[in-house]
Amino acid sequence: MTDKTYKIAAIPADGVGKEVVAAGRRVLDTLAEQSAGRFAFDWTEFPWGCEYYDQTGKMMAADGLQTLQAFDAIYFGAVGWPSVPDHVTLWGLRLNITQNFDQWANVRPVKFLPGVVSPLRKADETELDWVVVRENSEGEYAGLGGRNLSGRGPGNEVALQTALFTEKGCERIIRFAFDLARTRAVKKVSSVTKSNAQQYGMVLWDDVFKRVARDYPDVECESVLVDAMSAKFVLHPEDLSVVVASNLNADILSDLGSALAGSLGVAASANLNPERRFPSMFEPVHGSAPDIAGKGTSNPIGAIASAALMLEHFGLHDEARRVEAAIEHATGSGVLTRDIGGSATTDDMTNAIIAALTPALTPA
Ligand SMILES: NC(=O)c1ccc[n+]([C@@H]2O[C@H](COP(=O)([O-])OP(=O)(O)OC[C@H]3O[C@@H](n4cnc5c(N)ncnc54)[C@H](O)[C@@H]3O)[C@@H](O)[C@H]2O)c1
């Protein structure tokens, strides 16, 4: 008898997404086996992605969202393949899920792992640990606009791509960032915009940030322009704790953060519907990496760390810590995939993490 069974929809999708989702599933199943019946995972895997598109002309089943609604969480790989335009794959699958399931908070921790050399010299002697909170439902990815609006034809086309900022949308993500900051050792929120150049939506964001900040007098806050923040990521990362930004800005900054931590392959993310009206989705930050897909060399850490965020979401805090500790133990003992300077395969890395899941290595 199992006390609690979590129903998880796995969508490996394309390229290395397939390799890293398989790795993460092994880690979660190991934890379930070790739980002595406390919890289990009931997996259903969906074949959606670019191959499905080649066969059906759709990125996911027509009733896919309805089907996914019955799950406790979604575990996602990565979508995209050179045979299908990227905007078709992204809007047809990933954004279709995040937007329709109102997964408005995208949490992307930047973690520096032992044994992984950062391109930042400062990382050798300074403890660095921050998290990017990305507005995930509107902003620059609202999908508003059009092409060839005035019918002027080839050579004269006009395209509009409009960013949408609502006071409610800004407020909920900014409050989320402040609440998260309160749970961290360094209670600080840095808000990022480009409100000097984008004087409507981003000034609204800044105004909401100032208003919400007054409700959190115990949390330090600052507003920084995105160009200055990208420099700060490199030059003064020790000043960061929670960084909150719009969809596009946070997307770019979180890739910069994971590159500074050593590789895109180690970055985890959670797309949360904090009200829990819909399942949340957990996925590595990286894409399908067609350049290395199928070789068995992809780094599974981003996907496995995303599985830890899923455990956190389920309230399995000790298990989440165990996975994080196992990742650190594996990299710290020199098991490294190619992207982080080693020669371990995806399987080697996953095996090392699973081996380190022993209760003896778990922090008290
Ligand atoms: N969330 C998503 O599904 C998502 C995110 C970004 C890009 N994409 C899609 O992925 C495809 C490729 O995009 P891209 O090349 O810009 O980004 P990418 O993240 O796939 O790859 C960028 C670089 O990082 C490396 N990399 C990525 N993941 C890795 C891993 N786990 N281990 C080791 N190295 C890794 C790749 O080899 C490549 O050199 C495109 O179709 C794009 O649209 C999807």
Ligand as a Chemical Component Dictionary entry (heavy atoms), coordinates in Angstrom:
data_LIG
# 
_chem_comp.id                   LIG 
_chem_comp.type                 NON-POLYMER 
_chem_comp.pdbx_formal_charge   0 
_chem_comp.three_letter_code    LIG 
# 
loop_
_chem_comp_atom.comp_id 
_chem_comp_atom.atom_id 
_chem_comp_atom.alt_atom_id 
_chem_comp_atom.type_symbol 
_chem_comp_atom.charge 
_chem_comp_atom.model_Cartn_x 
_chem_comp_atom.model_Cartn_y 
_chem_comp_atom.model_Cartn_z 
_chem_comp_atom.pdbx_ordinal 
LIG N1  N1  N 0  11.965 25.164 -22.940 1  
LIG C1  C1  C 0  12.186 24.738 -24.163 2  
LIG O1  O1  O 0  11.589 23.774 -24.594 3  
LIG C2  C2  C 0  13.242 25.413 -24.997 4  
LIG C3  C3  C 0  14.098 26.364 -24.437 5  
LIG C4  C4  C 0  15.100 26.917 -25.260 6  
LIG C5  C5  C 0  15.220 26.525 -26.578 7  
LIG N2  N2  N 1  14.343 25.597 -27.089 8  
LIG C6  C6  C 0  14.481 25.060 -28.448 9  
LIG O2  O2  O 0  15.605 24.184 -28.471 10 
LIG C7  C7  C 0  16.205 24.204 -29.786 11 
LIG C8  C8  C 0  17.675 24.517 -29.666 12 
LIG O3  O3  O 0  17.817 25.843 -29.132 13 
LIG P1  P1  P 0  19.178 26.501 -28.691 14 
LIG O4  O4  O 0  20.310 25.817 -29.398 15 
LIG O5  O5  O -1 19.010 27.950 -28.798 16 
LIG O6  O6  O 0  19.274 26.226 -27.100 17 
LIG P2  P2  P 0  19.702 24.892 -26.326 18 
LIG O7  O7  O 0  19.451 25.178 -24.894 19 
LIG O8  O8  O 0  19.028 23.703 -26.883 20 
LIG O9  O9  O 0  21.273 24.750 -26.597 21 
LIG C9  C9  C 0  22.202 25.823 -26.347 22 
LIG C10 C10 C 0  23.599 25.197 -26.077 23 
LIG O10 O10 O 0  23.571 24.571 -24.787 24 
LIG C11 C11 C 0  23.916 23.204 -24.895 25 
LIG N3  N3  N 0  23.038 22.430 -23.995 26 
LIG C12 C12 C 0  21.714 22.607 -23.822 27 
LIG N4  N4  N 0  21.244 21.705 -22.962 28 
LIG C13 C13 C 0  22.283 20.936 -22.586 29 
LIG C14 C14 C 0  22.429 19.812 -21.726 30 
LIG N5  N5  N 0  21.389 19.298 -21.031 31 
LIG N6  N6  N 0  23.648 19.260 -21.605 32 
LIG C15 C15 C 0  24.704 19.764 -22.254 33 
LIG N7  N7  N 0  24.639 20.819 -23.070 34 
LIG C16 C16 C 0  23.436 21.401 -23.246 35 
LIG C17 C17 C 0  23.664 22.820 -26.349 36 
LIG O11 O11 O 0  24.456 21.725 -26.743 37 
LIG C18 C18 C 0  23.974 24.123 -27.082 38 
LIG O12 O12 O 0  25.342 24.196 -27.327 39 
LIG C19 C19 C 0  15.423 25.250 -30.583 40 
LIG O13 O13 O 0  14.485 24.569 -31.368 41 
LIG C20 C20 C 0  14.756 26.113 -29.529 42 
LIG O14 O14 O 0  13.566 26.715 -29.958 43 
LIG C21 C21 C 0  13.372 25.030 -26.315 44 
# 
loop_
_chem_comp_bond.comp_id 
_chem_comp_bond.atom_id_1 
_chem_comp_bond.atom_id_2 
_chem_comp_bond.value_order 
_chem_comp_bond.pdbx_ordinal 
LIG N1  C1  SING 1  
LIG C1  O1  DOUB 2  
LIG C1  C2  SING 3  
LIG C2  C3  SING 4  
LIG C2  C21 DOUB 5  
LIG C3  C4  DOUB 6  
LIG C4  C5  SING 7  
LIG C5  N2  DOUB 8  
LIG N2  C6  SING 9  
LIG N2  C21 SING 10 
LIG C6  O2  SING 11 
LIG C6  C20 SING 12 
LIG O2  C7  SING 13 
LIG C7  C8  SING 14 
LIG C7  C19 SING 15 
LIG C8  O3  SING 16 
LIG O3  P1  SING 17 
LIG P1  O4  DOUB 18 
LIG P1  O5  SING 19 
LIG P1  O6  SING 20 
LIG O6  P2  SING 21 
LIG P2  O7  DOUB 22 
LIG P2  O8  SING 23 
LIG P2  O9  SING 24 
LIG O9  C9  SING 25 
LIG C9  C10 SING 26 
LIG C10 O10 SING 27 
LIG C10 C18 SING 28 
LIG O10 C11 SING 29 
LIG C11 N3  SING 30 
LIG C11 C17 SING 31 
LIG N3  C12 SING 32 
LIG N3  C16 SING 33 
LIG C12 N4  DOUB 34 
LIG N4  C13 SING 35 
LIG C13 C14 SING 36 
LIG C13 C16 DOUB 37 
LIG C14 N5  SING 38 
LIG C14 N6  DOUB 39 
LIG N6  C15 SING 40 
LIG C15 N7  DOUB 41 
LIG N7  C16 SING 42 
LIG C17 O11 SING 43 
LIG C17 C18 SING 44 
LIG C18 O12 SING 45 
LIG C19 O13 SING 46 
LIG C19 C20 SING 47 
LIG C20 O14 SING 48 
# 
